[in-house]
């Protein structure tokens, strides 16, 4: 397998090819979600500790947490009724 399904030689029907590409796309999306969750899992305990200690940087820690959860898309915050940070 390669990093690009277009470089694979596929011997099947056009319908099978579409299913293959769809599964490949789903696998890539799952991999991105897994990377985000892994990052969140590593950083969340420290962020929670910082938030609970009421540090002077509390607002920036909340923004950092939102950034971890929502990635680089401010639209994700908007979808939940929050303001874009």
Helices and strands as residue ranges (DSSP letters): G 5-7, H 14-52, H 58-70, H 74-79
